[in-house]
Amino acid sequence: MSDEDLSARVTLLEETIAHQSRTIEDLSGEIAGLWKIIDQLQFRVERLTEQFRALEDATLEAPVIATPPHY
């Protein structure tokens, strides 16, 4: 293998590594952004669950059984 072939292979490998490194950085940034969104959504779901339970508790109370006025 000649020096030129070896140099071309090394250059190609370096370009490939640089491209993969950039792709990994981009994907890492995307994942970090998605985790922030997931955390926000989890917080909202917890809040809505608490509100729903409070409404459910308020509406599940048995109505007062009263004698109708015509008795």
All heavy atoms as TSV, in Angstrom:
chain	resi	resn	atom	element	x	y	z
A	1	MET	N	N	0.852	-1.165	0.000
A	1	MET	CA	C	0.000	0.000	0.000
A	1	MET	C	C	0.905	1.237	0.000
A	1	MET	O	O	1.819	1.350	0.797
A	1	MET	CB	C	-0.894	-0.044	1.239
A	1	MET	CG	C	-1.910	1.045	1.268
A	1	MET	SD	S	-3.027	0.919	2.669
A	1	MET	CE	C	-4.109	-0.377	2.142
A	2	SER	N	N	0.585	2.144	-0.879
A	2	SER	CA	C	1.426	3.332	-1.006
A	2	SER	C	C	1.092	4.357	0.070
A	2	SER	O	O	0.063	4.287	0.734
A	2	SER	CB	C	1.242	3.952	-2.397
A	2	SER	OG	O	-0.027	4.551	-2.485
A	3	ASP	N	N	1.996	5.314	0.218
A	3	ASP	CA	C	1.784	6.377	1.204
A	3	ASP	C	C	0.552	7.207	0.867
A	3	ASP	O	O	-0.152	7.664	1.763
A	3	ASP	CB	C	3.015	7.287	1.273
A	3	ASP	CG	C	4.176	6.631	2.002
A	3	ASP	OD1	O	3.934	5.632	2.716
A	3	ASP	OD2	O	5.311	7.108	1.857
A	4	GLU	N	N	0.309	7.388	-0.438
A	4	GLU	CA	C	-0.864	8.166	-0.850
A	4	GLU	C	C	-2.157	7.438	-0.482
A	4	GLU	O	O	-3.119	8.059	-0.029
A	4	GLU	CB	C	-0.823	8.433	-2.356
A	4	GLU	CG	C	0.210	9.447	-2.762
A	4	GLU	CD	C	0.225	9.668	-4.269
A	4	GLU	OE1	O	-0.757	9.294	-4.948
A	4	GLU	OE2	O	1.209	10.223	-4.761
A	5	ASP	N	N	-2.201	6.126	-0.705
A	5	ASP	CA	C	-3.383	5.338	-0.342
A	5	ASP	C	C	-3.609	5.374	1.165
A	5	ASP	O	O	-4.744	5.526	1.631
A	5	ASP	CB	C	-3.227	3.882	-0.793
A	5	ASP	CG	C	-3.291	3.716	-2.298
A	5	ASP	OD1	O	-3.830	4.614	-2.983
A	5	ASP	OD2	O	-2.796	2.679	-2.791
A	6	LEU	N	N	-2.529	5.214	1.908
A	6	LEU	CA	C	-2.624	5.242	3.361
A	6	LEU	C	C	-3.097	6.612	3.845
A	6	LEU	O	O	-3.970	6.713	4.726
A	6	LEU	CB	C	-1.272	4.888	3.986
A	6	LEU	CG	C	-1.249	4.709	5.497
A	6	LEU	CD1	C	-2.228	3.627	5.927
A	6	LEU	CD2	C	0.149	4.372	5.960
A	7	SER	N	N	-2.568	7.660	3.240
A	7	SER	CA	C	-2.959	9.020	3.611
A	7	SER	C	C	-4.431	9.259	3.282
A	7	SER	O	O	-5.162	9.875	4.076
A	7	SER	CB	C	-2.078	10.031	2.874
A	7	SER	OG	O	-2.486	11.337	3.173
A	8	ALA	N	N	-4.890	8.755	2.153
A	8	ALA	CA	C	-6.292	8.914	1.757
A	8	ALA	C	C	-7.204	8.162	2.727
A	8	ALA	O	O	-8.268	8.666	3.108
A	8	ALA	CB	C	-6.501	8.428	0.332
A	9	ARG	N	N	-6.807	6.979	3.143
A	9	ARG	CA	C	-7.605	6.202	4.085
A	9	ARG	C	C	-7.689	6.897	5.437
A	9	ARG	O	O	-8.749	6.954	6.068
A	9	ARG	CB	C	-7.017	4.804	4.250
A	9	ARG	CG	C	-7.254	3.911	3.036
A	9	ARG	CD	C	-6.746	2.525	3.246
A	9	ARG	NE	N	-7.578	1.863	4.274
A	9	ARG	CZ	C	-7.247	0.722	4.856
A	9	ARG	NH1	N	-6.124	0.102	4.552
A	9	ARG	NH2	N	-8.043	0.184	5.757
A	10	VAL	N	N	-6.558	7.417	5.898
A	10	VAL	CA	C	-6.535	8.125	7.177
A	10	VAL	C	C	-7.424	9.369	7.094
A	10	VAL	O	O	-8.197	9.649	8.020
A	10	VAL	CB	C	-5.091	8.485	7.584
A	10	VAL	CG1	C	-5.085	9.450	8.758
A	10	VAL	CG2	C	-4.297	7.237	7.903
A	11	THR	N	N	-7.354	10.099	6.000
A	11	THR	CA	C	-8.173	11.293	5.815
A	11	THR	C	C	-9.656	10.921	5.823
A	11	THR	O	O	-10.475	11.585	6.467
A	11	THR	CB	C	-7.815	12.009	4.497
A	11	THR	OG1	O	-6.439	12.387	4.535
A	11	THR	CG2	C	-8.669	13.246	4.287
A	12	LEU	N	N	-9.988	9.835	5.124
A	12	LEU	CA	C	-11.376	9.379	5.094
A	12	LEU	C	C	-11.858	8.984	6.493
A	12	LEU	O	O	-12.979	9.324	6.904
A	12	LEU	CB	C	-11.529	8.198	4.130
A	12	LEU	CG	C	-12.930	7.611	3.998
A	12	LEU	CD1	C	-13.903	8.656	3.466
A	12	LEU	CD2	C	-12.899	6.391	3.106
A	13	LEU	N	N	-11.019	8.285	7.237
A	13	LEU	CA	C	-11.367	7.909	8.603
A	13	LEU	C	C	-11.557	9.132	9.499
A	13	LEU	O	O	-12.485	9.183	10.317
A	13	LEU	CB	C	-10.310	6.979	9.196
A	13	LEU	CG	C	-10.270	5.554	8.638
A	13	LEU	CD1	C	-9.039	4.828	9.171
A	13	LEU	CD2	C	-11.533	4.803	8.995
A	14	GLU	N	N	-10.681	10.106	9.351
A	14	GLU	CA	C	-10.812	11.327	10.152
A	14	GLU	C	C	-12.104	12.065	9.829
A	14	GLU	O	O	-12.782	12.581	10.726
A	14	GLU	CB	C	-9.604	12.241	9.929
A	14	GLU	CG	C	-8.340	11.721	10.567
A	14	GLU	CD	C	-7.115	12.556	10.203
A	14	GLU	OE1	O	-7.162	13.327	9.213
A	14	GLU	OE2	O	-6.112	12.439	10.922
A	15	GLU	N	N	-12.457	12.117	8.535
A	15	GLU	CA	C	-13.701	12.773	8.131
A	15	GLU	C	C	-14.905	12.027	8.697
A	15	GLU	O	O	-15.868	12.643	9.175
A	15	GLU	CB	C	-13.801	12.849	6.609
A	15	GLU	CG	C	-12.838	13.823	5.973
A	15	GLU	CD	C	-12.839	13.737	4.456
A	15	GLU	OE1	O	-13.541	12.865	3.884
A	15	GLU	OE2	O	-12.124	14.545	3.826
A	16	THR	N	N	-14.836	10.711	8.636
A	16	THR	CA	C	-15.932	9.895	9.157
A	16	THR	C	C	-16.085	10.105	10.659
A	16	THR	O	O	-17.211	10.267	11.173
A	16	THR	CB	C	-15.688	8.400	8.854
A	16	THR	OG1	O	-15.569	8.232	7.445
A	16	THR	CG2	C	-16.815	7.538	9.368
A	17	ILE	N	N	-14.990	10.115	11.385
A	17	ILE	CA	C	-15.031	10.324	12.837
A	17	ILE	C	C	-15.586	11.711	13.161
A	17	ILE	O	O	-16.403	11.860	14.075
A	17	ILE	CB	C	-13.635	10.122	13.457
A	17	ILE	CG1	C	-13.261	8.646	13.410
A	17	ILE	CG2	C	-13.595	10.644	14.887
A	17	ILE	CD1	C	-11.822	8.361	13.789
A	18	ALA	N	N	-15.173	12.717	12.415
A	18	ALA	CA	C	-15.664	14.072	12.651
A	18	ALA	C	C	-17.174	14.136	12.417
A	18	ALA	O	O	-17.909	14.746	13.201
A	18	ALA	CB	C	-14.939	15.063	11.756
A	19	HIS	N	N	-17.630	13.499	11.345
A	19	HIS	CA	C	-19.058	13.489	11.038
A	19	HIS	C	C	-19.835	12.763	12.136
A	19	HIS	O	O	-20.894	13.230	12.586
A	19	HIS	CB	C	-19.297	12.820	9.682
A	19	HIS	CG	C	-20.731	12.700	9.314
A	19	HIS	ND1	N	-21.528	13.773	9.018
A	19	HIS	CD2	C	-21.528	11.605	9.225
A	19	HIS	CE1	C	-22.749	13.364	8.755
A	19	HIS	NE2	N	-22.781	12.042	8.873
A	20	GLN	N	N	-19.333	11.626	12.580
A	20	GLN	CA	C	-20.007	10.868	13.635
A	20	GLN	C	C	-20.015	11.623	14.958
A	20	GLN	O	O	-21.007	11.597	15.685
A	20	GLN	CB	C	-19.355	9.494	13.795
A	20	GLN	CG	C	-19.640	8.569	12.634
A	20	GLN	CD	C	-18.939	7.233	12.753
A	20	GLN	OE1	O	-18.028	7.071	13.568
A	20	GLN	NE2	N	-19.344	6.282	11.928
A	21	SER	N	N	-18.928	12.309	15.249
A	21	SER	CA	C	-18.869	13.111	16.484
A	21	SER	C	C	-19.922	14.213	16.456
A	21	SER	O	O	-20.614	14.463	17.458
A	21	SER	CB	C	-17.487	13.710	16.676
A	21	SER	OG	O	-16.542	12.717	16.913
A	22	ARG	N	N	-20.046	14.868	15.319
A	22	ARG	CA	C	-21.046	15.936	15.169
A	22	ARG	C	C	-22.459	15.365	15.309
A	22	ARG	O	O	-23.320	15.950	15.980
A	22	ARG	CB	C	-20.871	16.632	13.817
A	22	ARG	CG	C	-21.894	17.675	13.508
A	22	ARG	CD	C	-21.805	18.807	14.474
A	22	ARG	NE	N	-22.851	19.764	14.167
A	22	ARG	CZ	C	-23.058	20.855	14.824
A	22	ARG	NH1	N	-22.265	21.161	15.825
A	22	ARG	NH2	N	-24.019	21.660	14.501
A	23	THR	N	N	-22.694	14.216	14.709
A	23	THR	CA	C	-24.001	13.570	14.801
A	23	THR	C	C	-24.321	13.199	16.248
A	23	THR	O	O	-25.444	13.416	16.728
A	23	THR	CB	C	-24.049	12.310	13.914
A	23	THR	OG1	O	-23.779	12.689	12.561
A	23	THR	CG2	C	-25.402	11.633	13.983
A	24	ILE	N	N	-23.354	12.682	16.958
A	24	ILE	CA	C	-23.551	12.320	18.368
A	24	ILE	C	C	-23.868	13.562	19.200
A	24	ILE	O	O	-24.768	13.533	20.047
A	24	ILE	CB	C	-22.321	11.570	18.918
A	24	ILE	CG1	C	-22.245	10.181	18.296
A	24	ILE	CG2	C	-22.362	11.485	20.439
A	24	ILE	CD1	C	-20.948	9.442	18.567
A	25	GLU	N	N	-23.171	14.658	18.959
A	25	GLU	CA	C	-23.443	15.899	19.681
A	25	GLU	C	C	-24.854	16.406	19.394
A	25	GLU	O	O	-25.571	16.844	20.305
A	25	GLU	CB	C	-22.422	16.967	19.298
A	25	GLU	CG	C	-21.036	16.732	19.856
A	25	GLU	CD	C	-20.028	17.757	19.356
A	25	GLU	OE1	O	-20.444	18.832	18.876
A	25	GLU	OE2	O	-18.826	17.468	19.436
A	26	ASP	N	N	-25.262	16.346	18.120
A	26	ASP	CA	C	-26.613	16.775	17.750
A	26	ASP	C	C	-27.671	15.916	18.430
A	26	ASP	O	O	-28.654	16.431	18.969
A	26	ASP	CB	C	-26.803	16.718	16.226
A	26	ASP	CG	C	-25.985	17.761	15.482
A	26	ASP	OD1	O	-25.485	18.713	16.122
A	26	ASP	OD2	O	-25.840	17.618	14.249
A	27	LEU	N	N	-27.471	14.612	18.408
A	27	LEU	CA	C	-28.431	13.706	19.034
A	27	LEU	C	C	-28.475	13.903	20.544
A	27	LEU	O	O	-29.548	13.855	21.153
A	27	LEU	CB	C	-28.093	12.251	18.700
A	27	LEU	CG	C	-28.315	11.842	17.235
A	27	LEU	CD1	C	-27.782	10.437	17.005
A	27	LEU	CD2	C	-29.774	11.936	16.862
A	28	SER	N	N	-27.331	14.149	21.145
A	28	SER	CA	C	-27.280	14.391	22.585
A	28	SER	C	C	-28.076	15.648	22.942
A	28	SER	O	O	-28.820	15.667	23.934
A	28	SER	CB	C	-25.834	14.531	23.039
A	28	SER	OG	O	-25.767	14.775	24.413
A	29	GLY	N	N	-27.934	16.683	22.132
A	29	GLY	CA	C	-28.698	17.912	22.348
A	29	GLY	C	C	-30.194	17.679	22.214
A	29	GLY	O	O	-30.991	18.207	23.001
A	30	GLU	N	N	-30.575	16.899	21.219
A	30	GLU	CA	C	-31.993	16.584	21.028
A	30	GLU	C	C	-32.547	15.803	22.218
A	30	GLU	O	O	-33.646	16.069	22.693
A	30	GLU	CB	C	-32.195	15.773	19.750
A	30	GLU	CG	C	-32.039	16.572	18.480
A	30	GLU	CD	C	-33.108	17.641	18.329
A	30	GLU	OE1	O	-34.287	17.356	18.615
A	30	GLU	OE2	O	-32.759	18.759	17.941
A	31	ILE	N	N	-31.784	14.845	22.699
A	31	ILE	CA	C	-32.225	14.042	23.846
A	31	ILE	C	C	-32.389	14.920	25.077
A	31	ILE	O	O	-33.363	14.790	25.820
A	31	ILE	CB	C	-31.243	12.880	24.100
A	31	ILE	CG1	C	-31.378	11.839	22.988
A	31	ILE	CG2	C	-31.501	12.238	25.460
A	31	ILE	CD1	C	-30.323	10.751	23.025
A	32	ALA	N	N	-31.451	15.826	25.299
A	32	ALA	CA	C	-31.552	16.726	26.453
A	32	ALA	C	C	-32.815	17.580	26.358
A	32	ALA	O	O	-33.528	17.775	27.353
A	32	ALA	CB	C	-30.314	17.603	26.540
A	33	GLY	N	N	-33.109	18.075	25.166
A	33	GLY	CA	C	-34.325	18.871	24.972
A	33	GLY	C	C	-35.578	18.058	25.208
A	33	GLY	O	O	-36.545	18.538	25.811
A	34	LEU	N	N	-35.571	16.823	24.742
A	34	LEU	CA	C	-36.735	15.961	24.928
A	34	LEU	C	C	-36.945	15.610	26.399
A	34	LEU	O	O	-38.086	15.513	26.864
A	34	LEU	CB	C	-36.602	14.691	24.086
A	34	LEU	CG	C	-36.703	14.907	22.572
A	34	LEU	CD1	C	-36.385	13.615	21.834
A	34	LEU	CD2	C	-38.065	15.426	22.180
A	35	TRP	N	N	-35.863	15.430	27.154
A	35	TRP	CA	C	-36.000	15.147	28.583
A	35	TRP	C	C	-36.641	16.322	29.311
A	35	TRP	O	O	-37.435	16.139	30.233
A	35	TRP	CB	C	-34.662	14.789	29.224
A	35	TRP	CG	C	-34.361	13.340	29.101
A	35	TRP	CD1	C	-33.363	12.771	28.388
A	35	TRP	CD2	C	-35.096	12.249	29.681
A	35	TRP	NE1	N	-33.426	11.402	28.488
A	35	TRP	CE2	C	-34.486	11.044	29.280
A	35	TRP	CE3	C	-36.219	12.172	30.493
A	35	TRP	CZ2	C	-34.947	9.799	29.662
A	35	TRP	CZ3	C	-36.683	10.933	30.880
A	35	TRP	CH2	C	-36.049	9.756	30.469
A	36	LYS	N	N	-36.293	17.548	28.890
A	36	LYS	CA	C	-36.921	18.724	29.500
A	36	LYS	C	C	-38.425	18.711	29.245
A	36	LYS	O	O	-39.223	18.983	30.149
A	36	LYS	CB	C	-36.313	20.011	28.939
A	36	LYS	CG	C	-34.926	20.304	29.451
A	36	LYS	CD	C	-34.387	21.587	28.858
A	36	LYS	CE	C	-32.957	21.818	29.295
A	36	LYS	NZ	N	-32.390	23.043	28.688
A	37	ILE	N	N	-38.805	18.378	28.015
A	37	ILE	CA	C	-40.230	18.321	27.667
A	37	ILE	C	C	-40.920	17.221	28.467
A	37	ILE	O	O	-42.018	17.416	28.992
A	37	ILE	CB	C	-40.405	18.108	26.153
A	37	ILE	CG1	C	-39.936	19.351	25.401
A	37	ILE	CG2	C	-41.852	17.778	25.811
A	37	ILE	CD1	C	-39.850	19.166	23.900
A	38	ILE	N	N	-40.281	16.073	28.584
A	38	ILE	CA	C	-40.849	14.959	29.350
A	38	ILE	C	C	-41.050	15.361	30.812
A	38	ILE	O	O	-42.092	15.083	31.407
A	38	ILE	CB	C	-39.966	13.704	29.234
A	38	ILE	CG1	C	-40.090	13.116	27.828
A	38	ILE	CG2	C	-40.337	12.666	30.285
A	38	ILE	CD1	C	-39.093	12.012	27.520
A	39	ASP	N	N	-40.060	16.035	31.388
A	39	ASP	CA	C	-40.184	16.485	32.785
A	39	ASP	C	C	-41.359	17.444	32.951
A	39	ASP	O	O	-42.123	17.357	33.917
A	39	ASP	CB	C	-38.890	17.143	33.260
A	39	ASP	CG	C	-37.772	16.148	33.480
A	39	ASP	OD1	O	-38.053	14.937	33.629
A	39	ASP	OD2	O	-36.593	16.586	33.492
A	40	GLN	N	N	-41.524	18.376	31.995
A	40	GLN	CA	C	-42.634	19.325	32.056
A	40	GLN	C	C	-43.967	18.594	31.952
A	40	GLN	O	O	-44.918	18.900	32.687
A	40	GLN	CB	C	-42.523	20.352	30.929
A	40	GLN	CG	C	-41.367	21.314	31.081
A	40	GLN	CD	C	-41.161	22.172	29.836
A	40	GLN	OE1	O	-41.762	21.934	28.794
A	40	GLN	NE2	N	-40.291	23.166	29.947
A	41	LEU	N	N	-44.043	17.635	31.046
A	41	LEU	CA	C	-45.283	16.887	30.869
A	41	LEU	C	C	-45.610	16.048	32.100
A	41	LEU	O	O	-46.773	15.955	32.500
A	41	LEU	CB	C	-45.205	16.002	29.622
A	41	LEU	CG	C	-45.194	16.753	28.290
A	41	LEU	CD1	C	-44.939	15.785	27.146
A	41	LEU	CD2	C	-46.490	17.507	28.076
A	42	GLN	N	N	-44.598	15.455	32.709
A	42	GLN	CA	C	-44.837	14.680	33.928
A	42	GLN	C	C	-45.381	15.579	35.036
A	42	GLN	O	O	-46.301	15.199	35.764
A	42	GLN	CB	C	-43.553	13.993	34.395
A	42	GLN	CG	C	-43.192	12.781	33.575
A	42	GLN	CD	C	-41.880	12.150	34.016
A	42	GLN	OE1	O	-40.995	12.829	34.520
A	42	GLN	NE2	N	-41.770	10.852	33.812
A	43	PHE	N	N	-44.821	16.773	35.159
A	43	PHE	CA	C	-45.299	17.716	36.165
A	43	PHE	C	C	-46.759	18.071	35.908
A	43	PHE	O	O	-47.583	18.096	36.826
A	43	PHE	CB	C	-44.420	18.972	36.163
A	43	PHE	CG	C	-44.893	20.033	37.111
A	43	PHE	CD1	C	-44.706	19.896	38.475
A	43	PHE	CD2	C	-45.536	21.163	36.638
A	43	PHE	CE1	C	-45.141	20.871	39.351
A	43	PHE	CE2	C	-45.979	22.145	37.503
A	43	PHE	CZ	C	-45.783	22.002	38.864
A	44	ARG	N	N	-47.091	18.337	34.649
A	44	ARG	CA	C	-48.472	18.693	34.304
A	44	ARG	C	C	-49.428	17.537	34.570
A	44	ARG	O	O	-50.538	17.744	35.067
A	44	ARG	CB	C	-48.568	19.104	32.833
A	44	ARG	CG	C	-47.945	20.443	32.545
A	44	ARG	CD	C	-48.070	20.807	31.097
A	44	ARG	NE	N	-47.368	22.050	30.801
A	44	ARG	CZ	C	-47.247	22.549	29.587
A	44	ARG	NH1	N	-47.768	21.929	28.554
A	44	ARG	NH2	N	-46.597	23.666	29.409
A	45	VAL	N	N	-49.018	16.336	34.248
A	45	VAL	CA	C	-49.868	15.165	34.491
A	45	VAL	C	C	-50.109	14.997	35.988
A	45	VAL	O	O	-51.238	14.718	36.422
A	45	VAL	CB	C	-49.244	13.890	33.875
A	45	VAL	CG1	C	-49.926	12.644	34.402
A	45	VAL	CG2	C	-49.328	13.933	32.362
A	46	GLU	N	N	-49.073	15.179	36.788
A	46	GLU	CA	C	-49.233	15.069	38.241
A	46	GLU	C	C	-50.201	16.122	38.763
A	46	GLU	O	O	-51.055	15.835	39.609
A	46	GLU	CB	C	-47.875	15.188	38.929
A	46	GLU	CG	C	-46.975	13.981	38.715
A	46	GLU	CD	C	-45.551	14.199	39.202
A	46	GLU	OE1	O	-45.270	15.268	39.787
A	46	GLU	OE2	O	-44.730	13.304	38.969
A	47	ARG	N	N	-50.063	17.351	38.257
A	47	ARG	CA	C	-50.974	18.431	38.672
A	47	ARG	C	C	-52.408	18.124	38.277
A	47	ARG	O	O	-53.336	18.300	39.071
A	47	ARG	CB	C	-50.541	19.754	38.037
A	47	ARG	CG	C	-49.966	20.711	39.034
A	47	ARG	CD	C	-49.612	22.067	38.475
A	47	ARG	NE	N	-50.652	22.630	37.645
A	47	ARG	CZ	C	-50.419	23.372	36.561
A	47	ARG	NH1	N	-49.206	23.638	36.181
A	47	ARG	NH2	N	-51.403	23.870	35.855
A	48	LEU	N	N	-52.597	17.681	37.045
A	48	LEU	CA	C	-53.940	17.361	36.579
A	48	LEU	C	C	-54.533	16.188	37.359
A	48	LEU	O	O	-55.739	16.175	37.651
A	48	LEU	CB	C	-53.929	17.055	35.082
A	48	LEU	CG	C	-53.723	18.258	34.166
A	48	LEU	CD1	C	-53.512	17.801	32.728
A	48	LEU	CD2	C	-54.887	19.217	34.259
A	49	THR	N	N	-53.692	15.224	37.702
A	49	THR	CA	C	-54.163	14.083	38.493
A	49	THR	C	C	-54.643	14.555	39.860
A	49	THR	O	O	-55.702	14.126	40.340
A	49	THR	CB	C	-53.047	13.035	38.641
A	49	THR	OG1	O	-52.649	12.596	37.338
A	49	THR	CG2	C	-53.498	11.848	39.456
A	50	GLU	N	N	-53.887	15.443	40.492
A	50	GLU	CA	C	-54.294	15.980	41.791
A	50	GLU	C	C	-55.605	16.746	41.679
A	50	GLU	O	O	-56.495	16.597	42.530
A	50	GLU	CB	C	-53.201	16.895	42.349
A	50	GLU	CG	C	-51.942	16.167	42.779
A	50	GLU	CD	C	-50.808	17.111	43.137
A	50	GLU	OE1	O	-51.029	18.347	43.175
A	50	GLU	OE2	O	-49.696	16.621	43.380
A	51	GLN	N	N	-55.732	17.557	40.628
A	51	GLN	CA	C	-56.968	18.320	40.433
A	51	GLN	C	C	-58.146	17.380	40.191
A	51	GLN	O	O	-59.237	17.592	40.715
A	51	GLN	CB	C	-56.818	19.288	39.267
A	51	GLN	CG	C	-55.876	20.431	39.547
A	51	GLN	CD	C	-55.642	21.302	38.320
A	51	GLN	OE1	O	-56.098	20.997	37.229
A	51	GLN	NE2	N	-54.908	22.392	38.506
A	52	PHE	N	N	-57.925	16.358	39.403
A	52	PHE	CA	C	-58.986	15.395	39.114
A	52	PHE	C	C	-59.426	14.675	40.386
A	52	PHE	O	O	-60.621	14.501	40.627
A	52	PHE	CB	C	-58.523	14.395	38.060
A	52	PHE	CG	C	-59.546	13.347	37.739
A	52	PHE	CD1	C	-60.624	13.655	36.931
A	52	PHE	CD2	C	-59.435	12.069	38.248
A	52	PHE	CE1	C	-61.580	12.705	36.630
A	52	PHE	CE2	C	-60.385	11.108	37.959
A	52	PHE	CZ	C	-61.461	11.424	37.142
A	53	ARG	N	N	-58.469	14.271	41.184
A	53	ARG	CA	C	-58.809	13.589	42.446
A	53	ARG	C	C	-59.580	14.510	43.383
A	53	ARG	O	O	-60.512	14.087	44.063
A	53	ARG	CB	C	-57.550	13.058	43.117
A	53	ARG	CG	C	-57.009	11.844	42.417
A	53	ARG	CD	C	-55.872	11.223	43.168
A	53	ARG	NE	N	-55.395	10.044	42.450
A	53	ARG	CZ	C	-54.148	9.651	42.405
A	53	ARG	NH1	N	-53.223	10.321	43.070
A	53	ARG	NH2	N	-53.802	8.581	41.719
A	54	ALA	N	N	-59.189	15.773	43.436
A	54	ALA	CA	C	-59.901	16.730	44.282
A	54	ALA	C	C	-61.340	16.901	43.799
A	54	ALA	O	O	-62.275	16.919	44.604
A	54	ALA	CB	C	-59.178	18.068	44.291
A	55	LEU	N	N	-61.518	17.011	42.488
A	55	LEU	CA	C	-62.873	17.125	41.945
A	55	LEU	C	C	-63.674	15.852	42.192
A	55	LEU	O	O	-64.859	15.902	42.528
A	55	LEU	CB	C	-62.823	17.400	40.437
A	55	LEU	CG	C	-62.444	18.804	40.018
A	55	LEU	CD1	C	-62.239	18.877	38.520
A	55	LEU	CD2	C	-63.525	19.785	40.450
A	56	GLU	N	N	-63.021	14.738	42.031
A	56	GLU	CA	C	-63.679	13.453	42.247
A	56	GLU	C	C	-64.126	13.321	43.704
A	56	GLU	O	O	-65.248	12.886	43.984
A	56	GLU	CB	C	-62.721	12.320	41.874
A	56	GLU	CG	C	-63.357	10.978	41.701
A	56	GLU	CD	C	-62.353	9.953	41.205
A	56	GLU	OE1	O	-61.207	9.917	41.716
A	56	GLU	OE2	O	-62.710	9.192	40.300
A	57	ASP	N	N	-63.252	13.693	44.624
A	57	ASP	CA	C	-63.598	13.627	46.049
A	57	ASP	C	C	-64.771	14.559	46.371
A	57	ASP	O	O	-65.633	14.218	47.176
A	57	ASP	CB	C	-62.397	13.983	46.920
A	57	ASP	CG	C	-61.308	12.913	46.877
A	57	ASP	OD1	O	-61.609	11.778	46.457
A	57	ASP	OD2	O	-60.160	13.234	47.252
A	58	ALA	N	N	-64.774	15.721	45.749
A	58	ALA	CA	C	-65.834	16.686	46.024
A	58	ALA	C	C	-67.174	16.216	45.469
A	58	ALA	O	O	-68.227	16.509	46.043
A	58	ALA	CB	C	-65.482	18.038	45.427
A	59	THR	N	N	-67.168	15.494	44.379
A	59	THR	CA	C	-68.430	15.088	43.754
A	59	THR	C	C	-68.899	13.717	44.212
A	59	THR	O	O	-70.029	13.331	43.939
A	59	THR	CB	C	-68.304	15.071	42.226
A	59	THR	OG1	O	-67.259	14.180	41.841
A	59	THR	CG2	C	-68.040	16.455	41.688
A	60	LEU	N	N	-68.090	12.972	44.922
A	60	LEU	CA	C	-68.474	11.640	45.338
A	60	LEU	C	C	-69.215	11.611	46.663
A	60	LEU	O	O	-69.652	10.560	47.101
A	60	LEU	CB	C	-67.248	10.724	45.426
A	60	LEU	CG	C	-66.651	10.321	44.094
A	60	LEU	CD1	C	-65.439	9.417	44.322
A	60	LEU	CD2	C	-67.663	9.605	43.223
A	61	GLU	N	N	-69.355	12.753	47.287
A	61	GLU	CA	C	-70.080	12.786	48.548
A	61	GLU	C	C	-71.537	12.417	48.291
A	61	GLU	O	O	-72.154	12.872	47.334
A	61	GLU	CB	C	-69.994	14.170	49.184
A	61	GLU	CG	C	-68.586	14.519	49.621
A	61	GLU	CD	C	-68.500	15.914	50.203
A	61	GLU	OE1	O	-69.554	16.541	50.447
A	61	GLU	OE2	O	-67.385	16.380	50.392
A	62	ALA	N	N	-72.085	11.592	49.152
A	62	ALA	CA	C	-73.470	11.145	48.986
A	62	ALA	C	C	-74.414	12.319	49.181
A	62	ALA	O	O	-74.241	13.120	50.101
A	62	ALA	CB	C	-73.775	10.046	49.987
A	63	PRO	N	N	-75.394	12.403	48.318
A	63	PRO	CA	C	-76.358	13.506	48.490
A	63	PRO	C	C	-77.189	13.282	49.753
A	63	PRO	O	O	-77.422	12.154	50.177
A	63	PRO	CB	C	-77.221	13.420	47.234
A	63	PRO	CG	C	-77.068	12.018	46.751
A	63	PRO	CD	C	-75.694	11.569	47.190
A	64	VAL	N	N	-77.625	14.359	50.346
A	64	VAL	CA	C	-78.439	14.298	51.555
A	64	VAL	C	C	-79.823	13.798	51.156
A	64	VAL	O	O	-80.451	14.310	50.225
A	64	VAL	CB	C	-78.539	15.684	52.215
A	64	VAL	CG1	C	-79.461	15.635	53.414
A	64	VAL	CG2	C	-77.159	16.177	52.583
A	65	ILE	N	N	-80.264	12.765	51.835
A	65	ILE	CA	C	-81.591	12.235	51.548
A	65	ILE	C	C	-82.590	12.994	52.413
A	65	ILE	O	O	-82.564	12.914	53.646
A	65	ILE	CB	C	-81.671	10.714	51.849
A	65	ILE	CG1	C	-80.679	9.988	50.961
A	65	ILE	CG2	C	-83.087	10.202	51.647
A	65	ILE	CD1	C	-80.561	8.498	51.240
A	66	ALA	N	N	-83.412	13.751	51.764
A	66	ALA	CA	C	-84.398	14.563	52.476
A	66	ALA	C	C	-85.805	14.074	52.102
A	66	ALA	O	O	-86.039	13.601	51.003
A	66	ALA	CB	C	-84.239	16.028	52.104
A	67	THR	N	N	-86.696	14.227	53.022
A	67	THR	CA	C	-88.072	13.856	52.750
A	67	THR	C	C	-88.659	14.898	51.797
A	67	THR	O	O	-88.496	16.100	52.018
A	67	THR	CB	C	-88.890	13.841	54.052
A	67	THR	OG1	O	-88.218	13.022	54.981
A	67	THR	CG2	C	-90.295	13.324	53.827
A	68	PRO	N	N	-89.280	14.450	50.732
A	68	PRO	CA	C	-89.872	15.430	49.797
A	68	PRO	C	C	-90.901	16.301	50.521
A	68	PRO	O	O	-91.525	15.876	51.495
A	68	PRO	CB	C	-90.545	14.552	48.748
A	68	PRO	CG	C	-89.937	13.193	48.887
A	68	PRO	CD	C	-89.456	13.088	50.294
A	69	PRO	N	N	-91.117	17.511	50.070
A	69	PRO	CA	C	-92.002	18.436	50.758
A	69	PRO	C	C	-93.460	17.984	50.811
A	69	PRO	O	O	-94.214	18.408	51.664
A	69	PRO	CB	C	-91.881	19.731	49.973
A	69	PRO	CG	C	-91.122	19.405	48.762
A	69	PRO	CD	C	-90.480	18.074	48.930
A	70	HIS	N	N	-93.884	17.099	49.936
A	70	HIS	CA	C	-95.299	16.702	49.934
A	70	HIS	C	C	-95.619	15.592	50.929
A	70	HIS	O	O	-96.740	15.146	51.034
A	70	HIS	CB	C	-95.714	16.267	48.513
A	70	HIS	CG	C	-94.973	15.095	47.981
A	70	HIS	ND1	N	-93.730	15.237	47.405
A	70	HIS	CD2	C	-95.278	13.774	47.929
A	70	HIS	CE1	C	-93.304	14.047	47.015
A	70	HIS	NE2	N	-94.225	13.134	47.318
A	71	TYR	N	N	-94.655	15.132	51.722
A	71	TYR	CA	C	-94.913	14.111	52.747
A	71	TYR	C	C	-95.292	14.730	54.035
A	71	TYR	O	O	-94.928	15.602	54.608
A	71	TYR	CB	C	-93.716	13.183	52.943
A	71	TYR	CG	C	-93.635	12.106	51.888
A	71	TYR	CD1	C	-92.667	12.127	50.904
A	71	TYR	CD2	C	-94.532	11.034	51.893
A	71	TYR	CE1	C	-92.570	11.130	49.959
A	71	TYR	CE2	C	-94.423	10.020	50.947
A	71	TYR	CZ	C	-93.453	10.077	49.986
A	71	TYR	OH	O	-93.367	9.102	49.073
